[in-house]
Amino acid sequence: MASFFPAMQIWLQKELINSISQISTSHIFFQKAIQFAIIIVVASVIVTIFTELAKIIYQKIKIKMQYKLKKKLLQKSGSLSLIQFEDSRIYDQLGIADEGLNKNVMDVINSLLLIVQQISSLIVVYGLLSSISWYIPLVLIAASIPGMIFLIISKNQQFKITLFTLPQGREAEYLARLITRREAAKEIRIFNLSGYLIDQWSRIILAINPLFIRQAIKESRNRVLGATILQASMLLISLVLIFSMDRGHLTIGDYVALIAAVATVQGIFGIISMHVGLIYEMSMYVNKLFDFFDINIDDNISAENESVKDDMNFDKIQVDNITFRFPDREEKILDKVSLTINKGETIAIVGKNGAGKSTLVNCILGLYKTEGGQIFYGDTPLSEIPLLKLHQMITVVFQDFVKYQMTFKQNIALGNIEHLDNESNIISISEQVGISGLVNSLENGINTRIGKEFGGTELSGGQWQKLAIARAMARSAEILILDEPTASLDPLSELEVFDHFRDLSKGKTTLIIAHRLGPVRHADRILVMDNGQIIESGTHDELIDVNGEYAKMYNSQAKWYSTNTNNENEKQLSAF
């Protein structure tokens, strides 16, 4: 109906004007004028109602589509490997994909439908125009094409600039987040960094803004040129109609109707051009969204392997001559590393920062794919084990643990989400890690939201770390990974937590990454890493006797212990 309304409105207005111009000759024309005026108003209201109903239906479909695409984007992001998140290009792709989400497929479909509707209106209006002169529609078409071409060129250039400035734009957003978020607020104020960070942000923004300004100027110039060509055609057609009136071929109503038809055609071409440009622009963004969906992921992340049993048992973890380096880097992070970890053994991995300790553990966990060599769980190569199945056997406390801005209960239950509603278990775990007093102090107990981001209760660094430890304890797993798990705790709390770890690790295969050597003295074996290789291996006593790198590190820390008021606590920790 909306497609035929412009032509119908032009015809009704023509009849209304002709009736008004002849009112003085007969009362019939007065009645006709009233009727045409009423019909115009009623038709306008009906078209408005149908248009708004169509918008409501479109919005409902768009919202559902937006939800499904966003969910798919999140699922895709969740399925990417850890090594892919080490690549900054992934963040660029994710950023442009998120932009493609805002310009989703429904917008493209909506623009296509509007173009079809406008073309339908155009055909009907052209019928009116061609009844006067066959070349008037051709002139309008020819005059509208340059503007459409200019628009497509502008959209293409705009998209290229957006892609080109993505990395700089992400850096500017990062700097803005530093200034506006709580995480960096203390350091920014203590070191008086606000002015410096704003200057860095300004430098980036002022560098990329001229690109967008120049592009905006080009677009404006193209629009002016396209509009000038269109208005020139309007002038030509107006002169043709004036000459036709002068010869008595047209009534005043015909003239007004035909001028309105020409203006309508111009408006329709403007709408068509705009939506062609939008489709071109949106299709480029949507293509990037689907390119992100098509990113290859590690096949064994979720793949099923019938040869791997559900109760996957292993008697050892064998690391056989593995090498690892990050993509696009020459430097080897791990260089031909081999070791055997027997089931139930407690292994400590120590060494300087950058020695490869965490990278080795990430390879053993399947989070990083090795460049050479193999890792076996029992007789099964890691590459044949679905990672989801493997990770069900593992619990972990990372040094850079996540501070989930959720409830206290969720912060613990995320370690074993199936037991989210087992509140007695949550309370029991809280008691084990020594934060039951914290639970009692919270306004809504374990259902209190934690963290300031959404107005919850903020915790100290040590309390957050104990929550992370509790989260690891929520899962009954065969393998326990401790990556500097007590870095934020004082010695007394560290002693208490390691007591719990000792209980938790009984009968489990345990890997401890540590800088403080007191807690790892009684590990079954201690591996010393340097430059991506294991340079020493043995018990504490064996490594002290060798008097190598481990002995040097231990004696260096022992000197610190001897001047520390908590020396006794450190000695007790060594019992772990």
N, C-alpha and C positions, 0 to 999 in steps of 0.2 A: 504493500500500500504506500509506504514511504517513497518508493521509487517513482510512482506516478503522481505524487502530490505536487512537485514543482510545476509540471506541465499543466495539471488541473488548476493550480492556483493562478498561473499565468492566464489561462483561458477564462476563469471566473473573474479575474480582475479586468480583463478586456471587456467582458460583457457588462460588468458593473460600470466601468467608465463610459461605455457606449450608452448604457441606460441612463446614467446621470446626465450625459450631454443632450439627451432627448426628452428629459422630464417635462420641459416647457411645452412640448408638442402633444403629450398625451399622459393621462394619469396611469396608464398601463405600465409605462416605463418607470414611474415612481415605485409601483408595486414590485416590478422586476428588480430594481436597484436594492430594495429592502431584502428581497429573497436572496439575491446573490451575496449581499453582505452577511446575512445569517449563515448561508451555506459555507462561506469562506471561514467564518469563526468556528462553526461546528466541525468542519473538516480539519481545521488547525488543532482543535482540542483532541479529536480522535487520533490524529497522527501523533500528537504529543504523548497520549496515553500508551499507544502501542510502542512508541520509541522507548519510553521509560520502562515498560514491561520487558522489552528486549534487553535493555541495560541490566535489569535485575537478574534475568536469566544468565546473561553473559558474565556478570560478576560472580554468581554462584559457581558457574563452571570454572571461571578463572581461579577463584580461591581454592577449589578442589585440585585443579591442575597445579597451582603454585605449591600446595601442600605435598603433592605426590613428587614433584620435581625436587623440592627442597629435601624431602626424605631420601630420595635417591642420591642426591648430592652428598648428604650426610653419610649414607651407607657406603658410598664410593670412597669418601674420605676415610671412613673407619676401616676400610679394607686395604688401604694402601700400606705398603711395608714401611718399617721405621726408616730404612735407608732412603726411601723416596721422600720422606719428610726432612731429610738432611739436605735436599736439593732445593735451592731458592727458587728455581724455575717452577717447581710444583706450586709454590705460593702465588706466583704470577698467574699460572693457569687457574688456580682456585679462585683468585680475585676476579678474573675475566669471566669465569664460569658463573660466579655469584652474580655478576652484572647481567649475564645472559639469563639468569633466573628471574631477574626483575623485568626483563623484556622477554617474557615467556612465549611459548608456542601459541597460546590463546590470543595474545596480542597480534601475532602474525595472521591467524585465522580471522580475527575480528577485522583487521585492516583489509584482508582479501574480500570479506563479505561486504564491507562498506564500499570497496571499489566496484564490486558487482552491482550493488544498489545504485551507486552514482552513474555507472555506465547505462543501467536501465533507464534512469531519469534522463540521461543525455540523449538516448535514442528517441525518446518521446518528444523532448524539447527540439531536437534536430528536425523532427517531422514538421513542427510549426515553422521553423526557420527556412527549411528547404521549400516550403510552399510559396515563399516570397522570392527566394533566390537560391539556386543550387550551390553557388560558390560560397555563400556565407558560412555554412558549417565547415567547409574545407579551410577557409581563412582562419577560423577559430582554432581548428585542430593544428594547423601549421604554426600558429602563433603560440600555442601552449606547449609544444614539444620542447623548445629550447629551455624553458624554465624547469621542466621535468628532468632533462639531461643535467642541467646545472646542479639541481638538488641531489641527484644520485652521486655526482662527482664530489660534492661537498660532504655527503655522508661517508663516502669511502675515505676521504682525506681525514675526516674527524676520527674515524675508527683507527686508522693507522697511527694518528697522534696518540690516541688512548693506549694502544699497544706499546708504542715507543716509550711512553712516560710511566708505564706500570711500575717498574722497579723504584723509580724516584718517588712516585705517589705512595707506594707502600712504606718507603723510608720516612716520608713526611708524616704519614699516619702513625707510624711507630713513635716518632718524636712527640707528636701531639698526645699520644696515649701516655707517654712517660710523664708529661706535664700535668695531665688531667686525671690520672689514676692514682690510687692510694699506694700501690706497691713501691713506687720510687719516691714518694713524697718526702720521706725523712732525709734521704741522701741529697735530694735536690735542694732542700732547705739548708742543710748543714754545710754543703759545699757551694751553696749559692749558684746553682747551675741553671736556674730558670732562664736568666737572660741569655746564656750561652746556647741552651737548647732551642729557645725561640729564634735566636739568630740562625742556627743550623736549619730549623724548619723554614724560616723565611728565605734562606739561600736557595733551598730546593724549590719552594713554591714560586719565587720570583724568577727562577731559571725556566720553569715549565709554563708559567702563565702566558708569557709572550707567544708561545706556540699556539695556545688556544685563542688568544686575542687576534693574532694574524689570521687564524682560520675563521674566526667570527667575522672579520672584515671581508675576507674572500666570499663567505656565504652571503653577507649583506650585499656586496657588489653584484654577485650572481643573481640574487633575488631582484635587485633594482633593474638589472638588464632584462631579466625575464618578464618583469612587470611592465617595463617600457614597451617591449615588443607586443605584449598582450593589449596594452592600452592603445597602441598605434592601430592594432587591428580593430579595436572598439571604435576608434575615431572613423576609420574607413567605413565600417558597417553603418555607423550613425549617419554619415553623409549619404550613403546609398538609400537609407530609409527616408531621409529628409527629401531627397530628390523624388522618391516614389510618392510621398505625400503631396509634394508640389504639383505633381502631375495628376493628382486625384485618385491614385491607385490604392491609398490607405486611409482609413478613418483615424481619428485621434486615438481611439481605443486600440486599433491595430498597432499604431506606432508605439504607444506605451507598452503594450503587451510584448511586442517584438524586442524593444529595448530591454525590457525585463527579462525576456528569454535569453538575450545575448549576455546580460549580467549574470543570469543563472548559470549559463554555460561556463562563463569565466569562473564563477564560484565552484562549480562542479569540477572543472579542470584543476582548480587550486586544491580542492579536497583530494582528488585522485593523485595529483602530484605529491602532496604531502604524505599520503598513505603509501604510495610507491616508494618514496624515500624512507619512510618508517620501516616498511617491509625489508628493504635492502639493508638498512642499519640493523634491525632486529635479527634478520637471518644471519648476519655476521656474528653477532653475540651468541645467538642460539646454537650456531655451528660450533662455537668455542665451548659452549656448555656440553654438547654431545661429544666433542673431542675429549673433554675431561672424563665423561662417562666411559670413553673407550680406552682410557689409559690402562696399559697392561698391569696386572697385579700378579703377585707370586701365586702360582698355580696351587701350591700345597697349603695355602692359608686356610682354605675351607674345604679343599678336596677330600673326598672319602677314599680310604685305601682299605679294602676288605682284608688284606693280609695283616693289618695292624689290629690287634684285639682291643676291645673296649677297656679291659683291665690291664693295659699295656705294662708288662713287667720287664725289668731290665736288671742285669747284675752289675753293669758298669756303664759309664759314659766314656767313650773312646774318642779323643781328639787326635786326628792323624794328619800331621804335616799341613795344617791349614794356613792360608795366607789371606789377608784382607787389606783392601785399600778402598777409600771412598771414590765414587765415580768422578771422572775427570781430574783425578789427582795422581801424581807419580809416586808420592811417598807411601810406603807400606806401613800400615798401622800394626799389623801382625805379620810376622815373617817366619813361615815354616814352623808353626807351633805344634807340638805333640804332647799329650799327657793322657793319663788314665785316671778316672775318678771311680772308685768302687762304691757300690751301693751302700749307703749308711755312713759313708766317710765324711768327715768335716775338713774341708780344704779352705785355707786362707790364701788370698792373692794380695800381695803387697808390692809396693814400688812407688816411684816418683810419679807426679802428675804427668799424664801423656805417655805413660809406659805401655798402655794397651790393656789395662786390667778390665775396665768396663766393656771395652770392645770385645775382648775374649768371652766374657759372660754373655754379651748380646749375641755372639755367634753360637754359643752353646744353646741359648734359648731359641735360636732360629729367627731372631729379630734382624740380624744381618746375614746376608748370603755370602759365603766365602768364595774367594777367587780360585783357590786351589785346595786340594786335600779333601778330607771327609770327616764328618762327625757321626758317630754311631751311638744309638741307645740300645745296649745289648748288641744284637746282630743286625739291627734295622738301621739303615742309613737315615739320617735326619731328613734328607730330601724326600723320603718316602712317607714321612709321618705327617699327617694333617696337623698344622700348627695349633688349631683350636683344641685338638685332642691332647697335644703335648702340653699346652699351657694350662689345661685342667689339672695337670700333675704338679704344677709349680705355684709357689707363693713367693712374694718378693716385697722387700722394703728398699726403695731407692732413696738415695740422698736427696735428689730433687723430686721428692714426693709431691703429689697433687693436694692442694688445699681446696677440697670440694666445697663450694658455697651452698651447702645443702644442710639437712638436719644432722645432728650428732649420730642418730641411728643410721642414716644413709651412709655417712662417712665410714662407718665400720662395715655395714652390710654389703657395700660395693665389692668387698673382697670375696663374697659368696652371695650373689644377688638372690639366689633361690631361697635364702633364709632371711630375707628382708623383714618379714613379719614375726620372726622368732625373737621377741624382745628379751626374754629371759636369757637367751644366748648372748645377746648384745651386752646386757648388764654383766654377765659372767666374764666376758672378754675384757670389759672395762675394768673389772676388779683385778684381773690377771696382770694388766699393764699399769695398774696404779692410778687410774683416773676415775675411780668410782666417786671420789670426793668432788671432782669436777661435775660429774653427772648430778649429784645432789645439789650443787650450787646453781645449776641451770634452771631458768624459770619454768620451762616445760619438760624438764628431764631430758631423756634421750630424743624427744621430738622437738627440741629447740634447734632453730636454724643457727648454723655456725658461720662466722665470717661477716664482714661489714658490708659487702657488696649489695646485699639485699636486706640490710637492716638487722642482721643477726648479731650474735654475741661473738666478739673477737677473742681469739686464744693467743697464748704466748707461743713462741717458736717451739719450745719443748713440748707443750701440750699438743700442738699440731703434729709433731713427730710421733708422739705416743699414739695419736689417732691413726697415723699411717701404720704403725706397728700392729695396732689392734686390727686394722683392716687385713693385714697379712695373716694374723692369727685366726681370722674368721674362716679361712679356707684350710681344710684338712688335705695337705698336699704331700707328695713324696719328696719333692725337691724344694729346699728353702734357700733363697738368695738374699743376702744381706749386703747391700751396697752402702757402706758408711751409715748404718742405720741409727747411730746414736750421735751424729755429728753436732746436733743442736742441744744435747743434754749435758747437764753438769755431771761430775763423777758419781755422786750418790745415785742420781736417777739412772745413770748408765749402768751402775752395778745392779740396780733393781731390774732393769730391762733385760740385761744379759742373763740374769737368773731365769727370767721367763723364756728367753731364747734357748737356754740350755734344756729346759723342759720341753719346749716346742720342737727342738731339733733331734730329740731322742729317736733313733731308728730311721731318721731322714738323711738324705744326701744334702749336705749343707755347703754352700759356697759363700765365703765372707770376703768382701773387698774392704780393705782397711788401710788407714794411714797411721792410726794409733795402734801400736803393736802389743800393748799390754793385754787386750782382750783376746788376741789370737795365739798366745803362747802355747796353749794346750790343744790347738788344732791337730788333727791327725797328720796333716802335712801342710807346709807353708811353701807357696810358690813365690819367688821373687822375679818380677818382670822389669825389663829395661829395653827401650827401643824396639818394642814389639816382639821380644823373645823372652823365654823363661831362662834366666841365667843361673838360678839356684833353686834347689828343691830339697826338702827334708823337714825333720821335726825342728822345734825351736833349739833344742840342745845340739843337734847335729849342725845346724846352721851357725850357731854361736861358735862351735869348735872349728868350723871352716874359716871363721874370721873374715868373711867376705862382705858383700854389700848389705846383707841382712844384719850382720853383727854391727856394722857401721851405723845403720839406721837405728837399731835397737839401743846401742850405747849412747847415741846422740839423744834419743828420747829419754833414756834412763837418767842422763844428766839433768834434763828438765824435770823429771819426776822428783829427783832428789831435792830440788828447790821448791817443790810444789807442796802446799799445805795439805793437799789431799792425797799424799803419797800412799797412805795405807789403803785408801779406796782403790788406787790403781793396782796395788799388789793383789787385792781381793779379786779385781776384775780378771787378773791373769788366770784365775782358776777356771775360767770358761774354756 
